[in-house]
Amino acid sequence: MLNKLYEQGKDLHVANYVAYGKTADHKLYADEGYTETATKAEIEDAFVKGRLVIVEGANYLVPVAFGATGVITVVAGETVKTRHGLLLPKSKQKIQNGVKVL
């Protein structure tokens, strides 16, 4: 049987958790003013519950993967984007299946 992830009391009546992506530094923030960086634990908790939404300008993104390199989202017509403060340095960027992973 598969492991179960239970919502907790703090999740009652919460439809989604919103993080704000800043293109300039590729990090996720807890506020629209980009002053408080979201923690890895906050992002992971929202992601595993299927409730993470990332707002980047006028775009609302739903992550498709989360791992050691950060959160991965896909925008139609663009390359894969990775967001969070856990990114690889630019010198270690790599190409996977013809897509640049930031």
mmCIF file of the C-alpha atoms, coordinates in Angstrom:
data_MODEL
# 
_entry.id   MODEL 
# 
loop_
_atom_site.group_PDB 
_atom_site.id 
_atom_site.type_symbol 
_atom_site.label_atom_id 
_atom_site.label_alt_id 
_atom_site.label_comp_id 
_atom_site.label_asym_id 
_atom_site.label_entity_id 
_atom_site.label_seq_id 
_atom_site.pdbx_PDB_ins_code 
_atom_site.Cartn_x 
_atom_site.Cartn_y 
_atom_site.Cartn_z 
_atom_site.occupancy 
_atom_site.B_iso_or_equiv 
_atom_site.pdbx_formal_charge 
_atom_site.auth_seq_id 
_atom_site.auth_comp_id 
_atom_site.auth_asym_id 
_atom_site.auth_atom_id 
_atom_site.pdbx_PDB_model_num 
ATOM 1   C CA . MET A 1 1   ? 0.000  0.000  0.000   1.00 0.00 ? 1   MET A CA 1 
ATOM 2   C CA . LEU A 1 2   ? 1.208  3.523  -0.768  1.00 0.00 ? 2   LEU A CA 1 
ATOM 3   C CA . ASN A 1 3   ? 2.207  5.897  2.005   1.00 0.00 ? 3   ASN A CA 1 
ATOM 4   C CA . LYS A 1 4   ? -0.415 8.504  2.852   1.00 0.00 ? 4   LYS A CA 1 
ATOM 5   C CA . LEU A 1 5   ? 0.149  12.225 3.291   1.00 0.00 ? 5   LEU A CA 1 
ATOM 6   C CA . TYR A 1 6   ? -2.461 13.654 5.617   1.00 0.00 ? 6   TYR A CA 1 
ATOM 7   C CA . GLU A 1 7   ? -3.481 17.273 5.703   1.00 0.00 ? 7   GLU A CA 1 
ATOM 8   C CA . GLN A 1 8   ? -3.143 18.856 9.100   1.00 0.00 ? 8   GLN A CA 1 
ATOM 9   C CA . GLY A 1 9   ? -5.319 21.254 11.057  1.00 0.00 ? 9   GLY A CA 1 
ATOM 10  C CA . LYS A 1 10  ? -3.286 24.155 9.673   1.00 0.00 ? 10  LYS A CA 1 
ATOM 11  C CA . ASP A 1 11  ? -4.468 23.137 6.176   1.00 0.00 ? 11  ASP A CA 1 
ATOM 12  C CA . LEU A 1 12  ? -8.187 23.415 6.985   1.00 0.00 ? 12  LEU A CA 1 
ATOM 13  C CA . HIS A 1 13  ? -9.942 25.599 4.384   1.00 0.00 ? 13  HIS A CA 1 
ATOM 14  C CA . VAL A 1 14  ? -6.651 26.321 2.543   1.00 0.00 ? 14  VAL A CA 1 
ATOM 15  C CA . ALA A 1 15  ? -7.117 25.891 -1.196  1.00 0.00 ? 15  ALA A CA 1 
ATOM 16  C CA . ASN A 1 16  ? -3.495 26.666 -2.183  1.00 0.00 ? 16  ASN A CA 1 
ATOM 17  C CA . TYR A 1 17  ? -0.244 28.026 -0.814  1.00 0.00 ? 17  TYR A CA 1 
ATOM 18  C CA . VAL A 1 18  ? 1.130  30.866 -2.928  1.00 0.00 ? 18  VAL A CA 1 
ATOM 19  C CA . ALA A 1 19  ? 4.824  31.597 -3.445  1.00 0.00 ? 19  ALA A CA 1 
ATOM 20  C CA . TYR A 1 20  ? 6.088  34.506 -5.529  1.00 0.00 ? 20  TYR A CA 1 
ATOM 21  C CA . GLY A 1 21  ? 8.822  33.833 -8.072  1.00 0.00 ? 21  GLY A CA 1 
ATOM 22  C CA . LYS A 1 22  ? 11.355 36.532 -8.862  1.00 0.00 ? 22  LYS A CA 1 
ATOM 23  C CA . THR A 1 23  ? 12.893 36.144 -12.320 1.00 0.00 ? 23  THR A CA 1 
ATOM 24  C CA . ALA A 1 24  ? 15.995 38.190 -11.467 1.00 0.00 ? 24  ALA A CA 1 
ATOM 25  C CA . ASP A 1 25  ? 17.295 35.832 -8.765  1.00 0.00 ? 25  ASP A CA 1 
ATOM 26  C CA . HIS A 1 26  ? 15.286 32.623 -9.418  1.00 0.00 ? 26  HIS A CA 1 
ATOM 27  C CA . LYS A 1 27  ? 14.079 32.388 -5.806  1.00 0.00 ? 27  LYS A CA 1 
ATOM 28  C CA . LEU A 1 28  ? 10.666 31.904 -4.261  1.00 0.00 ? 28  LEU A CA 1 
ATOM 29  C CA . TYR A 1 29  ? 9.318  34.440 -1.803  1.00 0.00 ? 29  TYR A CA 1 
ATOM 30  C CA . ALA A 1 30  ? 6.513  34.267 0.757   1.00 0.00 ? 30  ALA A CA 1 
ATOM 31  C CA . ASP A 1 31  ? 5.310  37.804 -0.022  1.00 0.00 ? 31  ASP A CA 1 
ATOM 32  C CA . GLU A 1 32  ? 4.534  39.885 -3.101  1.00 0.00 ? 32  GLU A CA 1 
ATOM 33  C CA . GLY A 1 33  ? 7.191  42.448 -2.144  1.00 0.00 ? 33  GLY A CA 1 
ATOM 34  C CA . TYR A 1 34  ? 9.982  39.838 -2.421  1.00 0.00 ? 34  TYR A CA 1 
ATOM 35  C CA . THR A 1 35  ? 11.262 40.572 1.097   1.00 0.00 ? 35  THR A CA 1 
ATOM 36  C CA . GLU A 1 36  ? 10.827 37.174 2.800   1.00 0.00 ? 36  GLU A CA 1 
ATOM 37  C CA . THR A 1 37  ? 12.332 34.126 1.095   1.00 0.00 ? 37  THR A CA 1 
ATOM 38  C CA . ALA A 1 38  ? 10.184 31.002 1.339   1.00 0.00 ? 38  ALA A CA 1 
ATOM 39  C CA . THR A 1 39  ? 11.895 28.137 3.162   1.00 0.00 ? 39  THR A CA 1 
ATOM 40  C CA . LYS A 1 40  ? 12.564 24.742 1.621   1.00 0.00 ? 40  LYS A CA 1 
ATOM 41  C CA . ALA A 1 41  ? 10.298 23.163 4.254   1.00 0.00 ? 41  ALA A CA 1 
ATOM 42  C CA . GLU A 1 42  ? 7.385  25.486 3.363   1.00 0.00 ? 42  GLU A CA 1 
ATOM 43  C CA . ILE A 1 43  ? 7.757  24.803 -0.356  1.00 0.00 ? 43  ILE A CA 1 
ATOM 44  C CA . GLU A 1 44  ? 8.109  21.044 0.118   1.00 0.00 ? 44  GLU A CA 1 
ATOM 45  C CA . ASP A 1 45  ? 5.078  20.881 2.443   1.00 0.00 ? 45  ASP A CA 1 
ATOM 46  C CA . ALA A 1 46  ? 2.856  22.746 -0.033  1.00 0.00 ? 46  ALA A CA 1 
ATOM 47  C CA . PHE A 1 47  ? 4.200  20.727 -2.982  1.00 0.00 ? 47  PHE A CA 1 
ATOM 48  C CA . VAL A 1 48  ? 3.633  17.260 -1.499  1.00 0.00 ? 48  VAL A CA 1 
ATOM 49  C CA . LYS A 1 49  ? 0.055  18.279 -0.622  1.00 0.00 ? 49  LYS A CA 1 
ATOM 50  C CA . GLY A 1 50  ? -0.506 19.374 -4.224  1.00 0.00 ? 50  GLY A CA 1 
ATOM 51  C CA . ARG A 1 51  ? -1.332 22.917 -3.118  1.00 0.00 ? 51  ARG A CA 1 
ATOM 52  C CA . LEU A 1 52  ? 1.639  24.985 -4.305  1.00 0.00 ? 52  LEU A CA 1 
ATOM 53  C CA . VAL A 1 53  ? 0.991  27.783 -6.799  1.00 0.00 ? 53  VAL A CA 1 
ATOM 54  C CA . ILE A 1 54  ? 3.816  30.053 -7.944  1.00 0.00 ? 54  ILE A CA 1 
ATOM 55  C CA . VAL A 1 55  ? 2.994  33.573 -9.103  1.00 0.00 ? 55  VAL A CA 1 
ATOM 56  C CA . GLU A 1 56  ? 5.583  35.047 -11.434 1.00 0.00 ? 56  GLU A CA 1 
ATOM 57  C CA . GLY A 1 57  ? 4.404  38.395 -12.759 1.00 0.00 ? 57  GLY A CA 1 
ATOM 58  C CA . ALA A 1 58  ? 1.145  37.702 -14.609 1.00 0.00 ? 58  ALA A CA 1 
ATOM 59  C CA . ASN A 1 59  ? 1.807  33.928 -14.720 1.00 0.00 ? 59  ASN A CA 1 
ATOM 60  C CA . TYR A 1 60  ? 0.364  31.414 -12.283 1.00 0.00 ? 60  TYR A CA 1 
ATOM 61  C CA . LEU A 1 61  ? 2.506  28.270 -12.325 1.00 0.00 ? 61  LEU A CA 1 
ATOM 62  C CA . VAL A 1 62  ? 1.866  24.830 -10.854 1.00 0.00 ? 62  VAL A CA 1 
ATOM 63  C CA . PRO A 1 63  ? 5.056  22.889 -10.165 1.00 0.00 ? 63  PRO A CA 1 
ATOM 64  C CA . VAL A 1 64  ? 5.489  19.478 -11.775 1.00 0.00 ? 64  VAL A CA 1 
ATOM 65  C CA . ALA A 1 65  ? 8.526  18.375 -9.755  1.00 0.00 ? 65  ALA A CA 1 
ATOM 66  C CA . PHE A 1 66  ? 10.418 19.189 -6.586  1.00 0.00 ? 66  PHE A CA 1 
ATOM 67  C CA . GLY A 1 67  ? 13.880 18.008 -5.657  1.00 0.00 ? 67  GLY A CA 1 
ATOM 68  C CA . ALA A 1 68  ? 17.386 18.919 -4.605  1.00 0.00 ? 68  ALA A CA 1 
ATOM 69  C CA . THR A 1 69  ? 17.688 21.516 -7.376  1.00 0.00 ? 69  THR A CA 1 
ATOM 70  C CA . GLY A 1 70  ? 14.404 23.242 -6.510  1.00 0.00 ? 70  GLY A CA 1 
ATOM 71  C CA . VAL A 1 71  ? 10.903 23.434 -7.946  1.00 0.00 ? 71  VAL A CA 1 
ATOM 72  C CA . ILE A 1 72  ? 10.377 22.730 -11.648 1.00 0.00 ? 72  ILE A CA 1 
ATOM 73  C CA . THR A 1 73  ? 7.556  24.380 -13.603 1.00 0.00 ? 73  THR A CA 1 
ATOM 74  C CA . VAL A 1 74  ? 6.686  24.333 -17.286 1.00 0.00 ? 74  VAL A CA 1 
ATOM 75  C CA . VAL A 1 75  ? 5.289  27.287 -19.231 1.00 0.00 ? 75  VAL A CA 1 
ATOM 76  C CA . ALA A 1 76  ? 3.772  26.581 -22.648 1.00 0.00 ? 76  ALA A CA 1 
ATOM 77  C CA . GLY A 1 77  ? 6.210  27.528 -25.393 1.00 0.00 ? 77  GLY A CA 1 
ATOM 78  C CA . GLU A 1 78  ? 9.147  28.048 -23.035 1.00 0.00 ? 78  GLU A CA 1 
ATOM 79  C CA . THR A 1 79  ? 11.879 25.935 -21.503 1.00 0.00 ? 79  THR A CA 1 
ATOM 80  C CA . VAL A 1 80  ? 11.664 24.254 -18.114 1.00 0.00 ? 80  VAL A CA 1 
ATOM 81  C CA . LYS A 1 81  ? 12.228 26.695 -15.233 1.00 0.00 ? 81  LYS A CA 1 
ATOM 82  C CA . THR A 1 82  ? 13.608 25.830 -11.815 1.00 0.00 ? 82  THR A CA 1 
ATOM 83  C CA . ARG A 1 83  ? 12.762 28.074 -8.876  1.00 0.00 ? 83  ARG A CA 1 
ATOM 84  C CA . HIS A 1 84  ? 14.074 28.261 -5.313  1.00 0.00 ? 84  HIS A CA 1 
ATOM 85  C CA . GLY A 1 85  ? 17.238 29.245 -3.527  1.00 0.00 ? 85  GLY A CA 1 
ATOM 86  C CA . LEU A 1 86  ? 18.667 25.752 -4.065  1.00 0.00 ? 86  LEU A CA 1 
ATOM 87  C CA . LEU A 1 87  ? 19.729 26.203 -7.659  1.00 0.00 ? 87  LEU A CA 1 
ATOM 88  C CA . LEU A 1 88  ? 22.902 24.976 -9.289  1.00 0.00 ? 88  LEU A CA 1 
ATOM 89  C CA . PRO A 1 89  ? 25.407 27.733 -10.086 1.00 0.00 ? 89  PRO A CA 1 
ATOM 90  C CA . LYS A 1 90  ? 25.259 28.860 -13.727 1.00 0.00 ? 90  LYS A CA 1 
ATOM 91  C CA . SER A 1 91  ? 28.529 27.068 -14.433 1.00 0.00 ? 91  SER A CA 1 
ATOM 92  C CA . LYS A 1 92  ? 26.772 23.781 -13.596 1.00 0.00 ? 92  LYS A CA 1 
ATOM 93  C CA . GLN A 1 93  ? 23.688 24.257 -15.750 1.00 0.00 ? 93  GLN A CA 1 
ATOM 94  C CA . LYS A 1 94  ? 22.918 21.259 -17.872 1.00 0.00 ? 94  LYS A CA 1 
ATOM 95  C CA . ILE A 1 95  ? 20.847 20.247 -20.856 1.00 0.00 ? 95  ILE A CA 1 
ATOM 96  C CA . GLN A 1 96  ? 18.401 17.370 -20.407 1.00 0.00 ? 96  GLN A CA 1 
ATOM 97  C CA . ASN A 1 97  ? 16.509 16.056 -23.445 1.00 0.00 ? 97  ASN A CA 1 
ATOM 98  C CA . GLY A 1 98  ? 17.169 19.295 -25.293 1.00 0.00 ? 98  GLY A CA 1 
ATOM 99  C CA . VAL A 1 99  ? 15.844 21.456 -22.436 1.00 0.00 ? 99  VAL A CA 1 
ATOM 100 C CA . LYS A 1 100 ? 18.064 23.777 -20.423 1.00 0.00 ? 100 LYS A CA 1 
ATOM 101 C CA . VAL A 1 101 ? 17.635 23.122 -16.702 1.00 0.00 ? 101 VAL A CA 1 
ATOM 102 C CA . LEU A 1 102 ? 18.407 26.310 -14.813 1.00 0.00 ? 102 LEU A CA 1 
# 
